[in-house]
Amino acid sequence: MKALFFDIDGTLIDPNIGIMHVPESVKTELQRLKNLGHKLFIATGRPKAMLNEDLLSLPMDGYILYNGGVIEVEDKVIYENKMDYELAKATCDMLEKLGSDYMLETAHHIYINPSFHELYDFFKELGMEKMFSLDFDRDEVLHRTIKVEANVKHQDYDLLEHHLEHDFGYMIKNDEHGSDHCFEFYSPTISKALAIERVLNYYQIPKKQSYGFGDGDNDIEMFNYVKHSIAMGNASAEVMAAADITTDTIENDGLAKILKVLIPS
């Protein structure tokens, strides 16, 4: 039995180049591998609330979400790495002082104050507003928060960095990604590699039977852990250098091609 871990953006789909749905060739290969008895997992920085029906319909055995902050196996959450409540509260208080929109992300839901128009309207324009819960008790949700995601204006970057350095130190991790204004805050102990290790232990699958597929910088940690690492042809040079193998690009059916080669029937 093998365990295969798949990134989403740039690997299964790529909205940046108009690939909004998983190619049928990939779906066919995933089902073939499933029928052979292998275990399949999505390994993503996204919360489950940001997985559409197309992604959720794939024959996956589980999900590594928030880059390892949540592990769900066979519809059961087996691990959560929640933010410390006081740090989560201090993060939100800091963002409110800056006038920055933010949302709270838990294992199953995303919460946002609808008055945070910039962030809410951004996702509404993408047709994703249904993923939000709008009526909630902030304090109660903070006890379950995995990640805080926020929009921070350029003029507030220096102030944000001052807060992070002097008020949080190494107790909180933050990443800038996506748009110019998007920051994520979460526990520094979140790790895709540790999450994969937990999944392998759960199924008692040896590490030598593990495969990771991705294209982004957050996949390098996964590549350094799994036995077999495969970069997409659309990955950066740094990501390719961290992988054992580089396949073709997503638009040239790279994932389906390499699955046929690596794990033939």
ABEGO torsion letter per residue (X at the ends): XBBBBBBABGAABBAAAGBABBBAAAAAAAAAAAAAGBBBBBBBABBAAABBAAAAABBBABBBBGGGABBBBGGBBABBBBBBAAAAAAAAAAAAAAGBBBBBBBAABBBBBAABAAAAAAAAAAGAAAABBABBBAAAAAAABABBBBBBBAAAAAAAAAAAAAAAEAABBBBBBEBAABBBBBBAABBAAAAAAAAAAAAGBBAAABBBBBABAAAAAAAAABABBBBBAABBAAAAAABABBBBBAAAGAAAAAAAAABBX
